Amino acid sequence: MPLDTPGRPLPPAPVEPYPPSYGDNRPARERPEPPPAVARARSRPLVHLLLFLATLLTTTVAGSCHYAGFAADFTQEFPEFSFIQGAWFSLTLLAILAAHEFGHYFACRYYRVDASLPYFLPAPLALTGTVGAVIRIRQPIRSKPVLFDVGVAGPIAGFVVAVPALFLGLYLSRVVPLPEDFVGMSLGEPLLFQWAAGLTWGAAPEGYTLNLHPVGLAAWLGLLLTALNLFPIGQLDGGHIAYAVLGSRSTVVSLGATVTVVALVFLSASWIIWAVLMIAMLVFLGPRHPRTPDEHVPLDTPRLLLAAVAAAIFVVCFTPAPFSPLDLVAQP
């Protein structure tokens, strides 16, 4: 999810000395001492706990509905509502979200950047039961290497959890006949999903389809959320990564990515909300990323390679049409 970072540009300031892990290759005895730890704002663990429990409840309710649909096998013979079966979906989705946000959080802790614990956000949404999670970074990040590491840590951590969850979900799924009168939604298949489904099940016979287990659905959502966050726009994780790699040139990339999201609306209506959010982000926060004093200093090679890995993760998680109506009755 987006990092809640201060949106105003920073005034000119001298570049802060890097700790050893910032890419300073000088001998240890010649390196400057790390900056002192910043006084941390008072944490409110009870708030984080209550939000997490509320999100666990709403995602489990959503998961119970998903499990009922899975058990029905595209028929109208739904089983009795089972709250506990919703945990298949909720625990998987929350594990992916937690890995993503704690990736950001522990990166902040490593670099002594003041940040909150994750806020999980419950919502009465039938598909997810949540709008995700977010951490709040309470101080400006004044170095591109640190900004990059904090930004990239979340998507990679979430991706590492989503991949095994995807294979487990596909293993628990089953191939069933698709009724000729079926009306519903079809999920877009990212490249990684296609490869994993092909390895697990192969090609479905004519008239059959994959009935995705709730664990697989949660993993699919994890891939989608990873791709959304890696769009190189504004305060998204991808926006932080793009700025760390490109500096001021990232503004052009951010505007181009926003135009791309708007164009995707004409391909699939499922992009409308995301397009509105991206436009609002640019309007209220501006197209330019808050600058760091080392804006013109290139990143080191290992981080550039990691940026390429993040780009590859975006490619394999992205789908141009996440949701599409499927009406077999209307098809010739």
C-alpha positions as CSV (number, residue, x, y, z in Angstrom):
1,M,0.0,0.0,0.0
2,P,1.1,3.6,-0.3
3,L,3.4,4.9,2.3
4,D,2.0,7.9,4.2
5,T,5.0,10.2,3.7
6,P,5.1,14.0,4.0
7,G,4.1,15.4,0.6
8,R,5.9,18.8,0.6
9,P,9.3,19.2,-1.0
10,L,12.2,19.4,1.4
11,P,14.3,22.6,1.7
12,P,17.9,22.4,0.6
13,A,20.0,20.5,3.2
14,P,23.4,18.9,3.2
15,V,23.5,15.2,2.4
16,E,23.5,13.2,5.5
17,P,26.4,10.7,6.0
18,Y,25.4,7.1,5.0
19,P,25.7,4.3,7.5
20,P,27.7,1.4,6.2
21,S,24.7,-0.3,4.7
22,Y,23.8,2.8,2.6
23,G,26.5,1.9,0.0
24,D,29.5,3.6,1.5
25,N,32.5,1.6,0.4
26,R,35.1,3.3,2.6
27,P,36.9,1.3,5.3
28,A,34.9,1.0,8.4
29,R,37.3,3.1,10.5
30,E,36.8,6.0,8.0
31,R,33.1,6.0,7.9
32,P,31.1,8.6,9.8
33,E,29.1,7.6,12.7
34,P,25.4,6.8,11.9
35,P,23.0,9.6,12.7
36,P,21.4,9.4,16.1
37,A,18.1,7.7,16.5
38,V,15.1,9.9,16.1
39,A,12.7,10.2,19.0
40,R,9.8,8.1,18.1
41,A,6.2,9.2,18.4
42,R,4.1,7.5,21.0
43,S,2.7,4.3,19.7
44,R,-0.9,3.1,20.2
45,P,-0.7,-0.7,20.0
46,L,-4.4,-1.1,21.1
47,V,-5.5,0.9,18.0
48,H,-3.5,-1.3,15.7
49,L,-4.8,-4.5,17.4
50,L,-8.4,-3.4,17.2
51,L,-8.1,-2.5,13.6
52,F,-6.5,-5.9,12.8
53,L,-9.2,-7.8,14.7
54,A,-11.9,-5.8,12.9
55,T,-10.2,-6.6,9.5
56,L,-9.9,-10.2,10.5
57,L,-13.7,-10.3,11.1
58,T,-14.6,-8.5,7.8
59,T,-12.2,-10.6,5.7
60,T,-13.4,-13.8,7.3
61,V,-17.0,-12.9,6.5
62,A,-16.1,-12.2,2.9
63,G,-14.1,-15.5,2.9
64,S,-17.1,-17.4,4.2
65,C,-19.0,-16.3,1.1
66,H,-16.1,-17.2,-1.2
67,Y,-15.9,-20.6,0.4
68,A,-19.7,-21.2,-0.1
69,G,-19.3,-20.3,-3.8
70,F,-16.3,-22.6,-4.1
71,A,-18.2,-25.5,-2.5
72,A,-21.2,-24.9,-4.8
73,D,-19.0,-25.6,-7.9
74,F,-20.8,-23.0,-10.1
75,T,-24.2,-24.4,-9.2
76,Q,-27.0,-22.9,-7.1
77,E,-26.6,-25.6,-4.4
78,F,-24.8,-23.5,-1.8
79,P,-23.8,-25.2,1.5
80,E,-24.7,-23.8,4.9
81,F,-22.9,-20.6,5.8
82,S,-19.7,-21.5,7.7
83,F,-17.8,-18.7,9.4
84,I,-14.7,-20.8,10.2
85,Q,-14.2,-21.7,6.5
86,G,-13.8,-18.1,5.8
87,A,-10.4,-18.3,7.5
88,W,-8.9,-19.9,4.4
89,F,-9.3,-16.6,2.6
90,S,-8.8,-14.2,5.5
91,L,-5.7,-15.6,6.9
92,T,-4.0,-15.9,3.5
93,L,-4.9,-12.3,2.5
94,L,-3.9,-10.9,5.9
95,A,-0.6,-12.8,5.7
96,I,0.2,-11.1,2.4
97,L,-0.8,-7.7,3.6
98,A,1.1,-8.1,6.8
99,A,4.3,-9.2,5.0
100,H,4.0,-6.2,2.7
101,E,3.6,-3.6,5.4
102,F,6.0,-5.2,7.8
103,G,8.5,-5.2,5.0
104,H,8.2,-1.4,5.0
105,Y,8.2,-1.2,8.8
106,F,11.3,-3.2,9.4
107,A,13.2,-1.4,6.7
108,C,12.3,1.9,8.5
109,R,13.4,0.4,11.8
110,Y,16.7,-0.7,10.2
111,Y,17.4,2.9,9.0
112,R,16.1,4.5,12.2
113,V,13.2,6.1,10.4
114,D,10.2,6.8,12.6
115,A,7.3,4.8,11.4
116,S,4.1,3.4,12.8
117,L,3.0,-0.2,13.0
118,P,0.7,-1.3,10.2
119,Y,-2.9,0.0,10.2
120,F,-5.2,-2.7,8.8
121,L,-8.3,-1.2,7.2
122,P,-11.6,-3.1,7.4
123,A,-14.3,-2.4,4.9
124,P,-17.7,-3.9,4.1
125,L,-16.6,-5.1,0.7
126,A,-17.9,-8.5,-0.5
127,L,-14.8,-9.2,-2.5
128,T,-12.1,-8.5,0.1
129,G,-13.5,-7.3,3.4
130,T,-10.7,-4.7,3.5
131,V,-9.1,-1.9,1.6
132,G,-5.6,-3.1,2.6
133,A,-3.2,-1.8,5.1
134,V,-0.8,1.2,5.5
135,I,2.0,2.4,7.7
136,R,2.7,6.0,8.6
137,I,6.2,7.3,8.1
138,R,6.4,10.3,10.5
139,Q,9.6,12.0,9.2
140,P,11.0,12.8,5.7
141,I,13.4,10.3,4.2
142,R,16.5,12.3,3.1
143,S,18.4,9.7,1.2
144,K,17.6,7.9,-2.1
145,P,19.1,4.6,-1.0
146,V,17.0,4.6,2.1
147,L,13.9,5.6,0.2
148,F,14.5,2.9,-2.3
149,D,15.1,0.2,0.4
150,V,12.0,1.2,2.3
151,G,9.9,1.4,-0.9
152,V,11.0,-1.9,-2.4
153,A,10.9,-4.0,0.8
154,G,7.1,-4.1,1.0
155,P,6.3,-5.4,-2.5
156,I,9.0,-8.0,-2.4
157,A,8.0,-9.3,1.1
158,G,4.3,-9.5,0.0
159,F,5.3,-11.2,-3.2
160,V,7.4,-13.8,-1.4
161,V,4.3,-14.8,0.7
162,A,1.8,-14.6,-2.2
163,V,3.7,-17.0,-4.5
164,P,3.6,-20.1,-2.2
165,A,0.0,-19.1,-1.3
166,L,-0.9,-19.2,-5.0
167,F,0.5,-22.7,-5.5
168,L,-1.3,-23.9,-2.3
169,G,-4.5,-22.3,-3.5
170,L,-4.2,-23.9,-6.9
171,Y,-3.5,-27.3,-5.4
172,L,-6.7,-27.0,-3.3
173,S,-8.7,-25.9,-6.3
174,R,-10.5,-28.2,-8.7
175,V,-11.5,-28.4,-12.4
176,V,-15.2,-28.7,-12.8
177,P,-17.8,-28.5,-15.6
178,L,-19.0,-24.9,-16.3
179,P,-22.8,-24.8,-16.6
180,E,-24.0,-23.5,-19.9
181,D,-26.3,-20.9,-18.2
182,F,-23.5,-19.6,-15.9
183,V,-23.5,-15.8,-15.3
184,G,-20.8,-14.3,-13.2
185,M,-17.4,-12.6,-13.1
186,S,-14.2,-13.8,-14.8
187,L,-10.8,-13.0,-13.1
188,G,-8.0,-11.8,-15.3
189,E,-4.9,-14.0,-15.2
190,P,-1.5,-12.4,-14.6
191,L,1.4,-14.2,-16.2
192,L,2.5,-15.7,-12.9
193,F,-1.0,-17.1,-12.4
194,Q,-1.1,-18.6,-15.9
195,W,2.3,-20.3,-15.4
196,A,1.3,-21.6,-11.9
197,A,-2.1,-22.9,-13.1
198,G,-0.4,-24.5,-16.1
199,L,2.1,-26.3,-13.9
200,T,-0.6,-27.4,-11.4
201,W,-3.5,-28.4,-13.7
202,G,-2.5,-28.0,-17.3
203,A,-5.1,-27.0,-19.9
204,A,-8.7,-27.5,-18.8
205,P,-10.9,-29.7,-21.1
206,E,-13.5,-28.1,-23.3
207,G,-16.5,-27.1,-21.2
208,Y,-14.6,-27.2,-17.9
209,T,-13.0,-24.5,-15.8
210,L,-10.9,-24.0,-12.7
211,N,-12.9,-23.5,-9.6
212,L,-10.4,-21.4,-7.5
213,H,-10.2,-22.2,-3.8
214,P,-10.4,-19.1,-1.5
215,V,-6.7,-19.5,-0.7
216,G,-6.0,-19.1,-4.4
217,L,-8.4,-16.1,-4.6
218,A,-6.5,-14.4,-1.8
219,A,-3.2,-15.1,-3.5
220,W,-4.6,-13.7,-6.8
221,L,-5.7,-10.5,-4.9
222,G,-2.2,-10.4,-3.4
223,L,-0.7,-10.4,-6.9
224,L,-3.1,-7.7,-8.0
225,L,-2.3,-5.5,-5.0
226,T,1.4,-5.9,-5.6
227,A,1.1,-4.8,-9.2
228,L,-1.1,-1.8,-8.1
229,N,1.5,-0.7,-5.6
230,L,4.3,-1.0,-8.1
231,F,2.8,1.5,-10.5
232,P,5.5,4.2,-10.7
233,I,3.2,7.0,-9.5
234,G,3.5,9.5,-6.7
235,Q,3.5,8.1,-3.2
236,L,3.0,4.5,-4.3
237,D,5.8,2.1,-3.7
238,G,6.6,2.2,-7.4
239,G,6.7,5.9,-7.2
240,H,9.3,5.8,-4.5
241,I,11.4,3.3,-6.4
242,A,11.1,5.3,-9.6
243,Y,12.3,8.5,-7.9
244,A,15.2,6.7,-6.2
245,V,16.3,5.3,-9.6
246,L,15.6,8.3,-11.9
247,G,15.6,11.3,-9.6
248,S,13.7,14.3,-11.1
249,R,13.1,12.4,-14.3
250,S,10.6,10.2,-12.5
251,T,8.0,13.0,-12.8
252,V,7.6,12.2,-16.5
253,V,7.3,8.5,-15.7
254,S,4.7,9.2,-13.1
255,L,2.6,11.3,-15.5
256,G,3.0,8.6,-18.2
257,A,1.9,5.9,-15.8
258,T,-1.2,7.9,-14.8
259,V,-2.2,8.3,-18.4
260,T,-1.7,4.5,-18.9
261,V,-4.1,3.8,-16.0
262,V,-6.7,6.2,-17.5
263,A,-6.3,4.4,-20.8
264,L,-6.9,1.0,-19.1
265,V,-10.3,2.3,-18.1
266,F,-11.3,1.9,-21.8
267,L,-10.2,-1.7,-21.7
268,S,-11.8,-2.7,-18.5
269,A,-14.2,-0.7,-16.2
270,S,-12.5,-2.3,-13.2
271,W,-9.8,0.4,-13.5
272,I,-12.1,3.3,-12.9
273,I,-11.6,3.6,-9.1
274,W,-7.9,3.2,-9.4
275,A,-7.7,5.8,-12.1
276,V,-9.7,8.3,-10.0
277,L,-7.4,7.6,-7.0
278,M,-4.3,8.2,-9.1
279,I,-5.6,11.4,-10.6
280,A,-6.6,12.6,-7.1
281,M,-3.1,11.8,-5.8
282,L,-1.4,13.9,-8.5
283,V,-3.9,16.8,-8.0
284,F,-3.5,17.0,-4.2
285,L,0.1,15.9,-3.8
286,G,1.5,17.1,-7.1
287,P,3.2,15.1,-9.9
288,R,6.7,15.6,-8.5
289,H,8.0,13.3,-5.8
290,P,9.3,15.0,-2.7
291,R,13.0,15.5,-3.4
292,T,16.0,14.3,-1.4
293,P,19.3,16.2,-1.1
294,D,21.1,13.5,-3.0
295,E,18.6,13.6,-5.9
296,H,21.4,13.7,-8.6
297,V,23.5,10.9,-7.0
298,P,23.0,7.6,-8.9
299,L,22.0,4.5,-7.0
300,D,24.6,1.7,-6.7
301,T,24.5,-1.3,-9.0
302,P,22.9,-3.8,-6.5
303,R,20.0,-1.5,-6.0
304,L,19.6,-1.0,-9.7
305,L,19.4,-4.7,-10.1
306,L,16.8,-4.9,-7.4
307,A,14.8,-2.3,-9.2
308,A,14.9,-4.5,-12.2
309,V,13.6,-7.4,-10.0
310,A,10.7,-5.1,-8.8
311,A,9.9,-4.3,-12.4
312,A,9.8,-8.0,-13.3
313,I,7.5,-8.6,-10.3
314,F,5.1,-5.9,-11.6
315,V,5.1,-7.6,-15.1
316,V,4.2,-11.0,-13.8
317,C,1.6,-9.7,-11.4
318,F,-0.2,-7.3,-13.7
319,T,-3.3,-8.1,-15.6
320,P,-4.9,-5.6,-18.0
321,A,-8.5,-6.6,-17.1
322,P,-8.7,-7.8,-13.5
323,F,-12.5,-8.3,-13.6
324,S,-14.7,-9.1,-16.6
325,P,-18.4,-10.2,-16.8
326,L,-18.9,-13.7,-18.0
327,D,-22.3,-14.4,-19.5
328,L,-22.4,-17.7,-21.3
329,V,-26.1,-17.3,-22.1
330,A,-25.4,-14.2,-24.2
331,Q,-22.5,-15.8,-26.1
332,P,-23.3,-17.3,-29.5
